[in-house]
Amino acid sequence: KLIETHSSVVKCVVVGIPHKHKMEVPKAYVVLKKTCEDTTKIKQELNTNPQYEFNYENRTYSGYYLFDSLWVKIKGKWNYLLALFDVKLNTLVSVKLVESEDSKTIYQFLHESLRNQEKISIGTDLKHEYREAIDKLKVKQQFCKFHVKQNINKRFRDYFDKNQLEKEEFNELIDLKKHIFKILDAKNLNDAKNLRNQLLDKKYSKNNFTIKIVDKFIIPYFQKLTTHLENTNIPSTNNKIENIFQKIFPKHIKRTMKIEQGLLRRFMLKLNHWNIKNKKEKNHTS
């Protein structure tokens, strides 16, 4: 509030949770008035003024998250805007612009963003870098059901396009895909487990294609496909974070940024508008 009421500040958005015992402070994205000439002086004042304290106790997350990254081009080079979305708060709680989307970078981002916070589950798409980072974080992961179905449909479609199959084999594979989708659409965990067991007992042609889907994906990652059935607070898809990306950073915008500061400034301003609208809608329905 004190930063927001500074005479030179137009907008301010605070993201991330600092480490209390290390005396860290949160990141604040500040937009100054056009009439403000000495930005260095203002920045120094906002960073050093003891009045601008952070209330650690009031910055708590729900424990239920979605994670994704947004590809953005800066000076002709692709960068990645890592983003963590709190499902219950219905907003992004941490963002960071990085040059690499490897598992180490993602782990560091998640570890720093969720330090001192409850960590129940994180929903993601199917990238192995996400899985490796979340496994290292020792948090439950939910694969986005939409991306899983999309991935499976593409695998079957590609296999059908590249292979001439007899009608019997074709129908057998269609039946296999329908069974997999029944597992994904199960209404409760017991039904999903029963369908998984039926799949293990199912007689179908074993080849590299079916082994990759069933034995190397559905069975070993069954828990990551059904985590949402254990807890109704865990969403089955990443729709919410993808929706906020589309609203804040449409495709025609994310290719036009020239500098990092411009990208982050626009992103945080749009996020602030999202939060204001979200708060109004919440108050209206409550």
Phi, psi and chi 1 to 4 in degrees:
 res  aa     phi    psi   chi1   chi2   chi3   chi4
   1 LYS       -  -41.0  -74.2  -67.4 -178.2 -177.2
   2 LEU   -65.1  -37.9  -71.1  169.9      -      -
   3 ILE   -67.8  -42.6  -64.8  178.6      -      -
   4 GLU   -61.7  -30.8  -69.3  175.8  -11.1      -
   5 THR   -91.6    2.7   55.7      -      -      -
   6 HIS   -61.1  141.3 -169.3  -77.4      -      -
   7 SER   -62.4  -22.1   58.9      -      -      -
   8 SER  -101.3   -2.1  -62.8      -      -      -
   9 VAL   -98.3  129.7  173.3      -      -      -
  10 VAL   -92.0  -51.5  178.9      -      -      -
  11 LYS  -136.4  151.6  -65.9  -75.9 -174.7 -179.0
  12 CYS  -148.1  130.0  172.0      -      -      -
  13 VAL  -127.9  127.1  179.1      -      -      -
  14 VAL  -104.0  130.4  177.6      -      -      -
  15 VAL  -131.4  152.4  -63.9      -      -      -
  16 GLY    88.2  157.8      -      -      -      -
  17 ILE  -114.6  118.5  -64.8  -67.3      -      -
  18 PRO   -77.8  166.7   30.8  -35.7      -      -
  19 HIS   -89.7  114.1 -164.3  -66.4      -      -
  20 LYS   -60.3  -46.6 -178.5  175.6 -178.4  178.1
  21 HIS   -74.3  -18.2  -58.6  -65.0      -      -
  22 LYS   -94.1    5.9  -67.8 -175.6  178.3 -179.5
  23 MET    59.6   34.6  -58.8  -56.8  -67.8      -
  24 GLU   -79.9  159.8  -65.4  176.0  -13.2      -
  25 VAL  -121.0  156.0  -64.9      -      -      -
  26 PRO   -75.1  163.8   29.7  -36.7      -      -
  27 LYS   -80.2  130.4  -69.4 -177.6  178.8  178.7
  28 ALA  -121.3  121.3      -      -      -      -
  29 TYR   -91.8  114.5  -66.9   87.1      -      -
  30 VAL  -116.7  134.2  176.2      -      -      -
  31 VAL  -108.4  120.3  178.2      -      -      -
  32 LEU   -92.4  159.4  -59.4  176.1      -      -
  33 LYS   -66.0  149.7  -68.1 -179.6  179.6  178.3
  34 LYS   -63.0  -27.3  -67.9 -177.9  179.5  179.0
  35 THR   -76.3   -9.5   54.8      -      -      -
  36 CYS   -79.4  114.0  177.9      -      -      -
  37 GLU   -93.0  -45.1  -63.7  180.0   -2.1      -
  38 ASP   -90.0   79.5 -167.2   -7.9      -      -
  39 THR   -68.0  -31.7   56.8      -      -      -
  40 THR   -63.2  -41.2  -56.8      -      -      -
  41 LYS   -65.8  -43.7 -178.6 -179.3  177.5 -179.4
  42 ILE   -64.0  -43.7  -63.0  -62.4      -      -
  43 LYS   -60.4  -43.6 -176.9  177.3  179.5 -179.2
  44 GLN   -63.2  -39.8 -175.8  178.2    9.6      -
  45 GLU   -65.3  -43.4 -178.9 -179.2  -13.7      -
  46 LEU   -68.0  -30.3  -68.0  175.5      -      -
  47 ASN   -81.7  -26.3  -76.9  -24.9      -      -
  48 THR  -112.1  -15.5   58.8      -      -      -
  49 ASN   -64.8  118.9 -165.8  -34.6      -      -
  50 PRO   -64.8  -13.9   23.0  -33.4      -      -
  51 GLN   -70.1  -27.4  -65.6 -176.1   65.0      -
  52 TYR   -85.9   79.2  -61.0  102.0      -      -
  53 GLU  -100.0  157.3  -63.8  179.2   -9.8      -
  54 PHE  -109.1  129.8 -176.6   71.4      -      -
  55 ASN   -87.9   97.9 -171.6  -22.4      -      -
  56 TYR   -62.7  -37.3  -65.9   88.9      -      -
  57 GLU   -64.6  -26.4  -76.7   68.9   30.2      -
  58 ASN   -90.8   -1.7  -69.9  -22.7      -      -
  59 ARG  -106.8   82.2  -63.2  -69.1  -70.0 -175.3
  60 THR  -124.2  142.9   55.8      -      -      -
  61 TYR  -103.4  168.1  -58.6  157.8      -      -
  62 SER   -80.2  -26.2   70.6      -      -      -
  63 GLY   101.6  -11.4      -      -      -      -
  64 TYR  -110.8  117.2  -58.4   97.8      -      -
  65 TYR  -131.1  161.3  -48.7  101.0      -      -
  66 LEU  -124.1  143.1  -59.6  174.3      -      -
  67 PHE  -128.4  141.1  169.1   77.9      -      -
  68 ASP  -159.5  171.2 -154.6   -9.8      -      -
  69 SER  -131.3  148.8   66.9      -      -      -
  70 LEU  -114.3  126.1 -174.9   72.3      -      -
  71 TRP   -79.5  127.3  -68.7   28.9      -      -
  72 VAL  -133.5  142.0  -70.1      -      -      -
  73 LYS  -101.9  123.8 -170.9  173.4  -87.3 -171.2
  74 ILE  -123.9  120.5  -58.7  175.7      -      -
  75 LYS    53.3   39.8  -66.3 -177.9  179.0  179.1
  76 GLY    81.0    1.4      -      -      -      -
  77 LYS  -116.4  134.7 -178.4 -179.0  177.8 -178.8
  78 TRP   -75.6  131.5  -74.5  107.3      -      -
  79 ASN  -122.3  176.0  -71.0 -104.4      -      -
  80 TYR  -129.2  126.3  -51.8   90.5      -      -
  81 LEU   -98.7  100.8 -170.0   65.1      -      -
  82 LEU   -75.4  137.8  -54.0 -177.8      -      -
  83 ALA  -140.6  137.6      -      -      -      -
  84 LEU  -117.8  125.9 -173.9   66.9      -      -
  85 PHE  -113.1  129.6 -177.6   93.3      -      -
  86 ASP   -89.7  119.4 -171.5  -59.3      -      -
  87 VAL   -63.4  -41.8  174.7      -      -      -
  88 LYS   -78.9  -36.2  -53.3  -59.7  -76.1 -176.1
  89 LEU   -78.3  -17.4  -63.4  179.6      -      -
  90 ASN    60.2   42.9 -163.2   34.9      -      -
  91 THR  -159.1  164.9 -170.5      -      -      -
  92 LEU   -73.0  136.2  -65.0  176.4      -      -
  93 VAL  -113.5  -10.2  -68.5      -      -      -
  94 SER  -159.5  136.8 -174.4      -      -      -
  95 VAL  -139.0  151.9  -65.4      -      -      -
  96 LYS  -156.1  132.4 -175.1  176.2 -176.9  179.8
  97 LEU   -91.6  123.6 -171.3   66.0      -      -
  98 VAL  -133.1  164.7  -63.6      -      -      -
  99 GLU   -94.1  -14.8  -65.4 -178.3   -6.5      -
 100 SER  -132.7  147.3  171.8      -      -      -
 101 GLU  -111.1   30.2 -160.1 -173.2   18.4      -
 102 ASP   -76.5  165.1   58.8   65.2      -      -
 103 SER   -62.8  -33.2   59.8      -      -      -
 104 LYS   -64.9  -44.6 -178.1  179.3  178.9 -179.1
 105 THR   -64.5  -42.2  -57.7      -      -      -
 106 ILE   -65.6  -42.9  -66.6  167.4      -      -
 107 TYR   -59.8  -46.3  170.1   77.2      -      -
 108 GLN   -60.2  -41.5  -71.1  174.5  -18.8      -
 109 PHE   -63.0  -48.6  168.7   73.9      -      -
 110 LEU   -66.7  -41.3  -67.9  174.7      -      -
 111 HIS   -61.6  -44.7  177.9   68.0      -      -
 112 GLU   -70.0  -41.1  -68.7  169.6    3.6      -
 113 SER   -67.3  -32.2  -60.2      -      -      -
 114 LEU  -106.7   12.7  -64.7  175.4      -      -
 115 ARG   -62.4  131.2 -169.0  165.1   43.5 -164.0
 116 ASN    68.2   14.6  -58.7  -36.4      -      -
 117 GLN  -115.3  156.1  -68.2  -65.8  -41.0      -
 118 GLU   -69.4  137.8 -169.2  167.7   12.5      -
 119 LYS  -128.4   99.0  -63.1  177.9  -81.3  -71.8
 120 ILE  -101.2  -49.4  -60.6  172.1      -      -
 121 SER  -156.7  154.5   69.9      -      -      -
 122 ILE  -134.7  124.5  -57.8  176.3      -      -
 123 GLY   -94.7  137.3      -      -      -      -
 124 THR  -145.9  174.9   71.5      -      -      -
 125 ASP   -84.0 -160.7   61.8   30.3      -      -
 126 LEU   -96.4    8.6  -56.1  178.4      -      -
 127 LYS   -61.6  133.3  -68.6 -178.5 -179.4  177.1
 128 HIS   -66.4  -26.5   69.0   88.0      -      -
 129 GLU   -63.4  -37.0  -66.8   90.1  -10.6      -
 130 TYR   -66.8  -45.3  -61.9  176.6      -      -
 131 ARG   -61.5  -44.7  173.4  173.0   50.4   79.2
 132 GLU   -62.9  -41.3  -70.0  171.8    1.5      -
 133 ALA   -67.0  -43.3      -      -      -      -
 134 ILE   -71.9  -36.4  -67.2  171.5      -      -
 135 ASP   -61.1  -40.7  -75.9  -11.4      -      -
 136 LYS   -66.5  -33.1 -174.1  176.8  179.7 -178.6
 137 LEU   -74.3  -15.7 -157.3   62.2      -      -
 138 LYS    61.5   48.9  -63.6 -178.9  179.7  178.3
 139 VAL  -122.7  146.4 -179.7      -      -      -
 140 LYS   -63.6  141.4  -72.5 -175.3  177.3 -179.6
 141 GLN  -122.0  139.9 -178.0 -179.6   12.0      -
 142 GLN  -116.8  118.2  169.6   65.8   46.7      -
 143 PHE   -70.6  135.6  -75.1  158.0      -      -
 144 CYS   -61.5  121.4  172.5      -      -      -
 145 LYS   -63.2  -36.0 -176.1  163.6   71.6  171.8
 146 PHE   -61.4  -45.9  173.0   79.3      -      -
 147 HIS   -68.4  -34.7  -75.9   95.0      -      -
 148 VAL   -63.5  -48.9  171.4      -      -      -
 149 LYS   -63.0  -40.8  -73.9 -173.2  172.4 -176.9
 150 GLN   -60.6  -43.9 -168.8  178.2   52.5      -
 151 ASN   -64.2  -45.0  177.7  -84.9      -      -
 152 ILE   -66.2  -43.4  -69.6  173.0      -      -
 153 ASN   -58.7  -42.0  -86.1  -33.1      -      -
 154 LYS   -65.4  -40.8 -174.7  179.1 -175.3  -54.4
 155 ARG   -61.6  -46.6  -69.6 -164.8 -163.6 -171.3
 156 PHE   -65.5  -43.4  -85.6   87.8      -      -
 157 ARG   -61.3  -44.9 -173.0  167.7   57.4 -111.5
 158 ASP   -63.3  -40.3  -69.8  -12.7      -      -
 159 TYR   -65.9  -41.3 -173.5   76.0      -      -
 160 PHE   -65.3  -37.0  -68.9  154.5      -      -
 161 ASP   -69.6  -32.1  -71.3  -17.2      -      -
 162 LYS   -93.9   -8.9  -65.5  175.9 -177.9  178.2
 163 ASN  -131.7  136.2  -63.4  -86.0      -      -
 164 GLN   -87.8  113.1  -69.3 -173.8  -17.6      -
 165 LEU  -110.8  147.0  -54.9  175.0      -      -
 166 GLU   -69.6  155.4  -63.3  -67.6  -25.3      -
 167 LYS   -57.5  -40.0 -174.3  177.3 -180.0  178.6
 168 GLU   -64.0  -43.9 -176.8  179.0  -11.4      -
 169 GLU   -67.2  -39.6 -175.3 -179.2   -1.1      -
 170 PHE   -60.3  -48.1  176.4   82.9      -      -
 171 ASN   -64.3  -34.0  -69.9  -23.5      -      -
 172 GLU   -64.4  -41.1 -177.3 -177.7   85.3      -
 173 LEU   -71.1  -36.7  -72.1  174.1      -      -
 174 ILE   -62.6  -41.5  -68.7  -64.7      -      -
 175 ASP   -64.1  -37.9 -178.9   60.7      -      -
 176 LEU   -64.0  -44.3  175.3   62.4      -      -
 177 LYS   -63.4  -41.8 -171.1  178.8   80.9  165.1
 178 LYS   -61.0  -38.4  -73.1 -179.6  178.7  178.7
 179 HIS   -66.4  -41.9 -166.5  105.6      -      -
 180 ILE   -61.0  -42.2  -67.9  171.2      -      -
 181 PHE   -67.1  -30.5  -84.5   32.1      -      -
 182 LYS   -63.8  -38.0  -76.3 -177.8 -179.9  179.4
 183 ILE   -62.7  -46.1  -64.2  174.9      -      -
 184 LEU   -64.8  -31.4  -60.6  175.6      -      -
 185 ASP   -97.1    7.5  -68.2  -29.6      -      -
 186 ALA   -56.8  142.9      -      -      -      -
 187 LYS   -83.8  -20.5  -60.0  -59.2 -178.1 -176.6
 188 ASN  -148.2  166.8   57.9   69.3      -      -
 189 LEU   -67.0  -36.9 -170.0   56.5      -      -
 190 ASN   -62.5  -42.9  -75.7  -26.2      -      -
 191 ASP   -62.1  -42.1  -72.9  -10.0      -      -
 192 ALA   -63.2  -41.5      -      -      -      -
 193 LYS   -66.7  -41.0  -72.6 -179.5  177.3  178.9
 194 ASN   -62.4  -41.7  -71.3  -27.0      -      -
 195 LEU   -67.5  -36.5  -72.8  164.0      -      -
 196 ARG   -63.2  -43.7  176.8 -160.1   57.3 -172.9
 197 ASN   -64.4  -37.8  -66.1  -22.7      -      -
 198 GLN   -64.3  -36.2  -69.2  173.3   22.4      -
 199 LEU   -65.1  -39.9  178.9   62.4      -      -
 200 LEU   -63.9  -32.8  -69.6  170.9      -      -
 201 ASP   -87.8  -10.2  -64.4  -26.4      -      -
 202 LYS   -67.5  139.1 -159.8  175.5 -174.2   67.6
 203 LYS   -95.8  111.2  -66.2 -178.7  179.4  179.6
 204 TYR  -146.1  163.0   57.5   87.8      -      -
 205 SER   -65.9  125.1  -60.2      -      -      -
 206 LYS   -89.4  117.8  -71.0  -86.1 -172.5  175.7
 207 ASN  -147.2  179.9   55.2   38.8      -      -
 208 ASN   -57.3  -36.1  -72.0  -24.1      -      -
 209 PHE   -66.8  -52.8  171.9   70.1      -      -
 210 THR   -69.3  -32.2   57.1      -      -      -
 211 ILE   -65.1  -41.7  -71.7  172.8      -      -
 212 LYS   -63.2  -37.8  -77.5 -177.1  179.3  179.3
 213 ILE   -79.0  -49.4  -69.7 -178.4      -      -
 214 VAL   -84.3  -57.9  177.7      -      -      -
 215 ASP   -77.9  -23.2  -61.4  -22.6      -      -
 216 LYS  -111.8   -1.4  -65.8 -173.8  177.6 -179.2
 217 PHE  -132.3  -65.8 -178.9   58.4      -      -
 218 ILE   -60.7  -48.9  -61.1  -60.9      -      -
 219 ILE   -71.1  -53.0  -58.7  -55.8      -      -
 220 PRO   -67.5  -27.0   21.6  -33.0      -      -
 221 TYR  -107.6   24.1  -65.0  118.1      -      -
 222 PHE   -55.6  -42.7  176.4   79.8      -      -
 223 GLN   -64.2  -39.8 -174.1  174.8   15.8      -
 224 LYS   -71.5  -17.5  -66.8  179.5 -176.0  -69.4
 225 LEU   -87.4  -18.1  -63.9  168.7      -      -
 226 THR  -127.3   13.2   58.3      -      -      -
 227 THR   -56.9  -35.4  -58.3      -      -      -
 228 HIS   -65.0  -20.1   68.6  -73.9      -      -
 229 LEU   -78.1  -16.3  -63.1  175.7      -      -
 230 GLU   -82.0  -24.3  -58.4  174.6    8.5      -
 231 ASN  -150.9  120.6 -172.7  -30.5      -      -
 232 THR   -69.0  -12.9   55.9      -      -      -
 233 ASN   -77.8  -14.3  -71.0  -48.6      -      -
 234 ILE   -90.1  118.1  -60.1  173.6      -      -
 235 PRO   -73.5  150.6   25.7  -31.4      -      -
 236 SER   -86.5  -12.9   62.2      -      -      -
 237 THR  -130.6  170.9   71.6      -      -      -
 238 ASN   -99.9   21.3  -95.1   29.3      -      -
 239 ASN   -55.4  -38.6  -70.2   -8.7      -      -
 240 LYS   -64.9  -45.3  -76.4 -170.5  172.8 -176.5
 241 ILE   -73.6  -33.3 -168.2  170.3      -      -
 242 GLU   -68.1  -34.8  -68.7  178.6   -3.3      -
 243 ASN   -66.0  -42.8 -179.2   45.7      -      -
 244 ILE   -67.9  -33.9 -159.9  171.7      -      -
 245 PHE   -61.5  -46.2  -86.9  163.7      -      -
 246 GLN   -63.6  -37.6  -69.1  170.8    6.8      -
 247 LYS   -72.2  -42.8  -63.8  -73.0 -174.3 -177.4
 248 ILE   -83.8  -38.0  -66.0  177.0      -      -
 249 PHE  -136.1   74.2 -121.1   65.5      -      -
 250 PRO   -62.5  160.0   21.5  -31.4      -      -
 251 LYS   -56.9  -37.2  -71.2 -177.3  179.2  178.9
 252 HIS   -71.6  -15.8   71.3  -78.1      -      -
 253 ILE   -90.7  -40.1  -65.9  -65.7      -      -
 254 LYS   -69.6   -7.5   73.0  176.1 -174.7  177.4
 255 ARG   -98.3   -0.8  -64.7  172.7 -180.0  -92.0
 256 THR  -108.8   -3.4   61.8      -      -      -
 257 MET   -73.4  138.4  -66.0  -67.3  138.8      -
 258 LYS  -105.1  -27.4  -66.7 -177.3  179.6  179.9
 259 ILE  -135.3  154.6   58.3  174.0      -      -
 260 GLU   -60.6  -42.3  176.7 -179.3  -22.3      -
 261 GLN   -62.5  -39.2  -68.9   85.5  -12.9      -
 262 GLY   -65.1  -40.0      -      -      -      -
 263 LEU   -64.2  -50.1 -177.3  147.1      -      -
 264 LEU   -65.7  -37.6  -69.5  173.9      -      -
 265 ARG   -62.2  -46.8 -173.5 -174.5  -56.2  116.1
 266 ARG   -65.2  -42.8 -175.6 -172.8 -167.6  -77.4
 267 PHE   -60.8  -46.9 -171.5   90.5      -      -
 268 MET   -71.0  -33.1  -60.6  -45.6  -64.0      -
 269 LEU   -65.2  -44.3  -83.2  173.4      -      -
 270 LYS   -64.1  -38.0  -71.9  -71.3 -175.2  179.2
 271 LEU   -64.4  -39.4  177.1   59.3      -      -
 272 ASN   -62.0  -41.7 -168.7   44.5      -      -
 273 HIS   -63.0  -39.5  -67.1  156.8      -      -
 274 TRP   -60.7  -45.7  166.0  -79.9      -      -
 275 ASN   -64.5  -39.5  -71.0  -24.7      -      -
 276 ILE   -63.5  -45.8  -67.9  171.2      -      -
 277 LYS   -64.0  -41.8 -178.0 -179.6  177.5 -177.8
 278 ASN   -62.9  -39.7 -179.3   42.4      -      -
 279 LYS   -66.1  -40.6 -173.3  175.7 -178.9 -179.9
 280 LYS   -64.8  -43.1  -73.3  179.7  178.8  178.5
 281 GLU   -65.1  -38.1  -70.2  177.2   -9.2      -
 282 LYS   -65.3  -42.9 -174.5  176.5 -179.9  179.7
 283 ASN   -66.2  -33.9  -69.2  -23.6      -      -
 284 HIS   -69.5  -35.8  178.8   71.7      -      -
 285 THR   -87.4  -16.5   55.2      -      -      -
 286 SER   -86.7      -   59.9      -      -      -
